[in-house]
């Protein structure tokens, strides 16, 4: 008999309490994204199943439970939309409506993305964060930002490069899939 290392997943993450606190909100998010109540219920179920299975990877120091669950939900919604895009006949079996081929990101999805990025930006160094915010998020020219910071353009480019690597790592640690 194999010994289990560490606490059981249910001890690390109280799934019932998490569902009570965030289940309805996750359902509304999935419903707005997919426009199908049954699919939204499936998404919420899958979110909590994935959360339970990966509960040992949840670190409240990296992200709040809500942010972590919404990151999982975003991935599940994308998976569900792709599944319907590949097999549109499955949707017709339940309600006869079709999903648009490429619905694009909705306001809710953009909001969740913004929360995840904001949380990940908090996890990286201040110099890297400033370089990314100024050049990527605000769209300012590298030369202008470098002059304002009093550093060479090459140094700014280096900070952006390594900052994006750190940001990607922070998002992976938060459970966000590319």
C-alpha positions as CSV (number, residue, x, y, z in Angstrom):
1,X,0.0,0.0,0.0
2,X,1.5,3.3,-1.1
3,X,1.7,6.1,1.5
4,X,0.2,9.4,0.7
5,X,2.6,12.3,1.1
6,X,1.3,15.5,2.7
7,X,-2.3,16.2,3.6
8,X,-5.1,14.8,1.5
9,X,-6.4,17.1,-1.2
10,X,-9.7,17.6,0.7
11,X,-7.7,18.8,3.7
12,X,-5.8,21.5,1.7
13,X,-8.8,22.8,-0.1
14,X,-12.3,22.7,1.4
15,X,-14.2,22.1,-1.9
16,X,-17.6,22.5,-0.3
17,X,-16.8,25.8,1.2
18,X,-15.1,27.0,-2.1
19,X,-18.2,25.9,-4.0
20,X,-20.5,27.7,-1.6
21,X,-18.5,30.8,-1.9
22,X,-17.7,30.8,-5.6
23,X,-19.9,28.3,-7.4
24,X,-22.8,30.6,-8.3
25,X,-20.4,33.3,-9.6
26,X,-18.5,30.7,-11.7
27,X,-21.8,29.4,-13.1
28,X,-22.9,32.9,-14.2
29,X,-19.5,33.4,-15.8
30,X,-19.7,30.2,-17.7
31,X,-23.3,30.8,-18.7
32,X,-22.4,34.3,-20.1
33,X,-19.5,32.8,-22.0
34,X,-21.3,29.7,-23.4
35,X,-25.0,30.7,-23.4
36,X,-26.0,27.2,-22.3
37,X,-27.1,26.3,-18.8
38,X,-26.1,22.7,-19.1
39,X,-22.7,23.5,-20.4
40,X,-22.2,26.1,-17.7
41,X,-23.1,23.4,-15.0
42,X,-20.6,21.1,-16.6
43,X,-17.9,23.8,-16.5
44,X,-18.5,24.5,-12.8
45,X,-18.3,20.8,-12.1
46,X,-15.1,20.5,-14.1
47,X,-13.6,23.6,-12.3
48,X,-14.1,22.1,-8.9
49,X,-12.9,18.6,-10.0
50,X,-9.7,20.2,-11.4
51,X,-9.3,22.3,-8.3
52,X,-9.7,19.3,-6.1
53,X,-7.2,17.2,-8.1
54,X,-4.7,20.1,-8.2
55,X,-5.4,21.4,-4.7
56,X,-1.8,20.7,-3.7
57,X,-0.7,23.3,-6.3
58,X,-2.9,26.0,-4.8
59,X,-0.8,28.6,-2.9
60,X,-2.7,31.5,-1.3
61,X,0.6,33.4,-1.4
62,X,0.5,33.4,-5.2
63,X,-3.2,34.1,-5.8
64,X,-6.5,34.2,-4.0
65,X,-8.8,31.2,-4.2
66,X,-11.2,33.2,-6.3
67,X,-8.5,34.2,-8.8
68,X,-7.3,30.6,-9.0
69,X,-10.7,29.2,-9.6
70,X,-11.5,31.8,-12.3
71,X,-8.3,31.0,-14.0
72,X,-9.3,27.3,-14.1
73,X,-12.8,28.3,-15.2
74,X,-11.4,30.4,-18.1
75,X,-9.4,27.3,-19.3
76,X,-12.5,25.0,-19.0
77,X,-14.7,27.5,-20.8
78,X,-12.2,27.7,-23.7
79,X,-12.0,23.8,-23.7
80,X,-15.8,23.6,-23.8
81,X,-16.1,26.2,-26.6
82,X,-13.4,24.3,-28.6
83,X,-15.3,21.1,-28.1
84,X,-18.5,22.6,-29.4
85,X,-16.6,24.2,-32.4
86,X,-15.2,20.8,-33.3
87,X,-18.5,18.9,-32.7
88,X,-21.3,21.3,-33.3
89,X,-23.8,18.5,-33.5
90,X,-23.4,17.8,-29.8
91,X,-24.9,21.1,-28.9
92,X,-27.9,20.4,-31.2
93,X,-28.6,17.3,-29.1
94,X,-29.3,19.4,-26.1
95,X,-30.9,22.6,-27.2
96,X,-30.7,23.1,-30.9
97,X,-28.7,26.4,-30.8
98,X,-25.3,26.9,-32.3
99,X,-22.2,28.6,-30.9
100,X,-20.6,31.2,-33.1
101,X,-17.5,29.8,-34.8
102,X,-15.2,32.3,-33.0
103,X,-17.2,34.3,-30.4
104,X,-14.1,36.3,-29.3
105,X,-13.4,37.3,-25.8
106,X,-16.4,38.6,-23.9
107,X,-16.3,41.4,-21.2
108,X,-16.3,38.7,-18.5
109,X,-13.4,36.9,-20.0
110,X,-11.4,40.1,-20.5
111,X,-12.1,41.0,-16.8
112,X,-10.9,37.6,-15.6
113,X,-7.8,37.9,-17.8
114,X,-7.1,41.4,-16.4
115,X,-7.4,40.0,-12.8
116,X,-5.0,37.2,-13.6
117,X,-2.5,39.5,-15.2
118,X,-2.7,42.0,-12.4
119,X,-2.1,39.3,-9.8
120,X,0.8,38.0,-11.8
121,X,2.3,41.5,-12.2
122,X,2.3,41.8,-8.4
123,X,4.5,38.7,-8.3
124,X,7.4,40.0,-10.4
125,X,10.1,42.6,-9.5
126,X,9.3,46.3,-9.6
127,X,11.8,47.1,-12.4
128,X,10.4,44.4,-14.6
129,X,6.8,45.3,-13.8
130,X,7.4,49.0,-14.7
131,X,9.1,48.0,-18.0
132,X,6.2,45.8,-19.0
133,X,3.5,48.2,-17.9
134,X,5.0,51.1,-19.7
135,X,5.9,49.4,-23.0
136,X,3.3,46.6,-23.4
137,X,0.3,47.8,-21.5
138,X,0.6,51.5,-22.1
139,X,2.2,51.1,-25.5
140,X,4.9,53.7,-25.0
141,X,8.0,53.7,-27.1
142,X,11.1,52.0,-25.6
143,X,13.3,55.1,-26.1
144,X,10.8,57.4,-24.3
145,X,10.5,55.0,-21.3
146,X,14.3,54.4,-21.1
147,X,14.9,58.2,-21.1
148,X,12.3,58.7,-18.4
149,X,13.8,55.9,-16.3
150,X,17.4,57.2,-17.0
151,X,18.6,53.8,-18.4
152,X,19.9,52.7,-21.8
153,X,17.3,51.4,-24.3
154,X,19.1,48.0,-24.2
155,X,18.7,47.8,-20.5
156,X,14.9,48.5,-20.8
157,X,14.6,45.8,-23.6
158,X,16.4,43.4,-21.3
159,X,14.0,44.2,-18.4
160,X,11.0,43.7,-20.7
161,X,12.4,40.4,-21.9
162,X,13.2,39.0,-18.5
163,X,10.0,40.5,-17.0
164,X,7.9,38.7,-19.6
165,X,9.6,35.4,-18.7
166,X,9.0,36.1,-15.0
167,X,5.4,37.0,-15.7
168,X,4.9,33.8,-17.7
169,X,6.3,31.8,-14.8
170,X,4.1,33.6,-12.3
171,X,1.0,32.8,-14.3
172,X,2.0,29.2,-14.7
173,X,2.4,29.0,-10.9
174,X,-1.1,30.5,-10.6
175,X,-2.4,27.6,-12.7
176,X,-3.0,29.6,-15.9
177,X,-2.5,27.6,-19.1
178,X,-1.3,29.4,-22.3
